[in-house]
């Protein structure tokens, strides 16, 4: 059985084609910097490795480029679209409707669309990926795996907001949590590595979108993102935590509409708003050149992560491991070092030399005397999605 997995981020599209249940990777790749003129399309098989820099204005165009490459006579991997049995899709927001992996139907698509206002950078792209895949692979089963599902274990006292009860009871306004597939995958790898019956872990997913999860005995008990994926950590274009009164100040003092404020916080804030760049690689390069705004933004970013580490260590009542994952977490030596500095009180002691890695497997980067393990684990949301997609049709 061949399973194509599409993982749409806010500015990226990762993909892998698996032969299941063996989990053999037939091809993999990523489309990065979607929306920019210098977007990057990378495609890899056992025989070929392709990298093209070109303008990719949106996810739809990116998916069309991918489908053409899959069918390419010389460097492609499939002979016909009928070779694909299942297409598994990451969908960010499942709201109250979806707590588990689901086969896509017209009703499911309608519900994903209604939730787009809660995840405007993601759900529209996720839905577009589903609809394009339906057209390209008409005989494949389409499956949605929701980011919010892993966080259903968060207790009520942690997911409920201190607003009138009717909003949570009648309108389901609560913390949902995101990046669940990634947090689940790396936490399971960490638990296996620790070999303990009980564990206290903080997983740190750092990419264009960022989030952190407090995980006790394999269960999510708190998470930095909430009702929508805009609060918490500082992200590529999203603000993260702000004082809510700023919204009213922008409206009352400067005449911003609610739509304009939403766009400001979702698409024009974060690292982009602070520096003019949304890609951390560009920001780090500018910081090294002496750009003060970029230097401050990096400091702010790490500071926010450290605050969450402290608060999650408190609610976990201890800590066995912290885990860095996703594009920035796996590849930014500088950001990991910034985050781990001056956390020795919590038993977190980074080994500077061990940290100088961009690993392709679980790697330990703490000093021998560190009470807390510091791990870098490449996330594999695609494999997790493939497994859940196949499992859906096993019975």
N, C-alpha and C positions, 0 to 999 in steps of 0.2 A: 504494500500500500504506500502511495506517495502522498505526503502531506506538505503543502506549501504554507508557511507561516508568514504573515505580514504584521509587522510591529510598527505602527505609525506613531512617532513622537510629534511634538509640536513643530519641529523643523527637520525631522529626519524620518527615514523609512528603512528599518532593518528587515531583512528577509532571509529565510533559510528553507531549503527543500530537503525533507527527510524521507528516507525509506524506513517505514515503521513496520513492526514494533522494534526493529533492531536499532533505531535511532541513528542510522548511517546518514551522514550529511552528504547530499549530492551536489549542492551548491549553496553558497552563502554570499552575503554582501550587505551593503548599506548605501543609501543615498543621503548625503549630508548637506547641510546648509540650504535646505529647500527654501525657495523664495529669494535667493540671491543669484547674481549673475555667475558666480564662481562656485556653483554647487558641484558636488563630487559624487559620481556614480562608480561604485566599486563592486566587482563581481568576481567570484573565485570558485573554481572547480579543482579537481585533482590535476587536470591538465593545463588549465589556463587561469591567468590572473589579469583582469582588465580594470583599468582606472581611467575615467574620462572626466574632465572638468568642463562643464557647460552650464548654461542658464537652465534652471528647472524651477519655473515659477510657482508650482503647486504640487500637491500630492498626486493629483490625477495624471499629470504629465509624467511624474516619476514612475507611476505604476505602468503606464503605457511603455516607457523605455524598458522597464524590467521585463514585461511580457514579450517584447520583441527580442530581447537578449535570450530569454529562456528558450525561444523557438529558433534562434539563429542556427543556420545549417552547419556552420563551422565550429562555433564556440558555445552553442546552446547545450541544453541538457535534456530537453524533451522533444519528441517527434510530433506530438499532437497535444492539444489542450486536454484531450480526454485522458492523458496519462496522469493527470492530477486527480486524486480521489477526494481529498478534503483540502479546503483552504481555511486555516485557522487565523482568526483576527483578534488582535488586542483591541479591546474597547475600554476606554478610560472610565467613564461614569455609568454605573448600572443603577444608581438611585436605589429606591426601595424595590424595584421590579425584579432585579437580577442578583441572586446570591450564589449562582453556580454557572458553570459552562452551559451554553445554550445553542441549539441549532437555530440558524437565522431563518426567520419567516418574515412576511410583510408586516405582521404585528410587531415583531421584535425590532425591525428597522424603524417603525413609527415611534416606538418608545425610546430608542436610541436618539432619534431626532429631537424628541421633546426634551431630552436631557442635555441638548447641545448648549443651552444657555448657562448651564452649570460647568461645562468644560468646553468653552468656545474654541480653544486652540487644538482640541483633540477629537471630541466626538464627531464634529463635521468631517474631519480627515479620516477618522475610523469608518464612518458611514460611507464616505466616498470610496474608500478602499474596498468595502464590501460590495458596493454596486458595480464598480469597475471589474472586480473579480467575478461577479455573477455573469457579467457580459463576456469576459474572456474565457472563463471556465464554466460554461453553462451546465455541465453534467457533474460537477463536483459539489459535494456537500459543503455549505458555508457554516462556520462555527464561530461564535463570539465568546471570548474569554475576558472576563471583566476585572479591571484593576481593583475594584472596590470589594470583591468577594473575600479576599484574605482577611480583611479588617472587620468582618462581621463578628469576630470574637471580642472586639473592644467593649468593655463594660459600659453600662448606661451612664454611670457617673462620669465617665471620661468622654463619651461621645455626645452627651447632651449639652446644649448651650443654655446659659442663664438668661433666657428670654421667656416671655409668657408661654405656659405649657401648651396652649392651643397650637402654637407654631410647630412644635415637635409632634404632638399627638395627632393633629388633623392634617398638617402639611408636610410632615416628614423632614423638617429642617433640623439637621444634625450633622455631626462629623461622619463622613463616609470613608475617607482615606483612599490613597491611590498608589500606583506602582506596586500593587499587591503581588503580581506575578513575580516580579524581581525580588521583592523582600522575602517572599515565600521560598524561592529557589535558593538564595544565598543563605538564609537562616537554616534551611535543612542541611546544606553543606557544612555549615558551622557546627551544628549540633552533632553531626556525624564525626567531624574532626575532634570536637571536645570529648566525645565519648562519655558524656555525663547524663544521668537520668533526669536531672533538673538543670536548667540553664537560664542565664540572664544575658541577653544580647541586645545590642543596638546596631541596627543596620542603617547604613548611610548611602543612599542612592543619589549620586551627583551627576547630572547631565545638564541639558538645556533646561529640563525640569528637575527639581530636587526635592527629596523628602527623606525623613528619618522615621524609623519605627522602633518602639520598645517592644521586645519579644520575650515573653516568659514561658518557658517550657514549650516552645514551638508555636505559641499563640500570640497574635498581635494584641497588645493591651493599650497602646496609644500610638499616635501618628501625627506628624507635623502638618500635613495637609488636612483640610476639613470638609466643608460642605461642597467646595469646588477646589480645583488644584491651583489656587492662587496665593494662599497664605503660607506661613511657615518660613522656610529658608529663602534667601535671595536667589533668584533664578535668572535664566538668560534674558527674558523679557518681562517676567512677572515680579511684582514688588515683594512678595512675601509679607510678613506681618507688618501692619501699620496701625496707627491709632484710627479707629473708625470715624472719629470726628473730622479727620482730614477730608473725607468724602463730602461731608456737609459743607465744610469750609470751601472746597473747590466749587461746589454748586452755588452757595450763597455769595461768596466774595468775588468769584471770577466768572460766574455764569455758565459753568460747564454743565452740559446735560448728563443724565445718568448714562446714556450710551457712550458719550465721550469719556466719562470717568472710567467706565468698564474697559474701554479700549486702552486708555492710559495705563491702568493697573495691570492689564493682561499682556499688552503687546508693546508698550513703550517704556516700561519701568525696568526694575531689576538691573542687571549688569549693563544692559543697553542704555537705560536712562542715566546711569552713573558715568558711563564711559564713552558711549557712542558705538560700542561693539557688543554683540550678543554672544560671540564665540570666545570661550575662555582662552583658547590658544592665541587669539589676536590680542586679548587683554594682557596676558602674561608677557607677550612679546613687546607690547607698548610699555608695560611697567618696567621691563629691563632697560628700555631706552630712557627711562626717567620720567615717564608720563605720571604726574601726581594723581590725577583722577583715577587712573588704572591701579596705581599702588594702593590708594585708599579703598577702592572697590574690593580688591582682593582681601584686604584686612577686614573689611566689613563682612564679607562673605564667610570667612573663617570664624570670625567672632560669633556670628549668628549660629553656626553649627556647634561651636563649643557651648553656647548657652543651652542648646537642646540636649547635648550630652550630659550636662550637669543635672538638668531636670529629669531626664529619663533614668539616670543612675539613681536618683532619689526615689522615683516611683517603683523601680525594680528592687530597691533595697540591696544594691550591690551590682556587680558587673563581672561577667566572665570574659566577654569579648566585644570589641567594636569591629564592624566590617565595612570596608569601603568597596563600592561597586559602581557600575555604569561608566559612561565615557570619561567623565572627569575623575571619579573616584578610582578608576582602574589605571588612569594614565597620567594624572597630574601629581608628580612627585612633590611639587611646591605646595599644592593645596593640602595634601595629606600632612606634610610637615607643619604647616601653619596651624592646622586643626589640632594636632597632637601636642603642640608646644604648651608647656606650663600646665599640664594635667597630671603631674606626678602625685598630687594629693589623692587622686582617684585611682592611683595604681597604673596609670597609662604612661608607658615609657617607650618612645619610638627609638628604634635603631636607625640612625641617619644613613648608614651604608646599606643596610637591608632595604631601606625605603627607596633606593635608587633603582627601581624596577618598574616595568610595565608588563606584568605577568599574564600568561595565558592559562594559568591554573591557580588554585588556592595557594597563597604565599603568606608566610608569617613575617612581619616586619617590626616586631617589638624586640626590645632587649631581653636577655635571658632572665633578668630579675624583675621584669614587668609582671605585676599581679594580673593585669588584664591583657589578654591576647589581642593583638592588632593584626587584622587579616585584610588582605586584598583578594577578593573573589570575583573573577569575571562573571557577570550575570549571564544567564542564558534563558531569557524569557521565551525565546522561540522554542527551545526544547520543551520547556514546561507547557507552553501552549499546545504543541504537537501532542504531548502525552495526554493532556486533558481532552483534546479534540478526539483522539482515537478512543479513549475510555468512554466517551459519550455514546459510542455506537457498538460497544462490546457486547451488550446484553441483547 
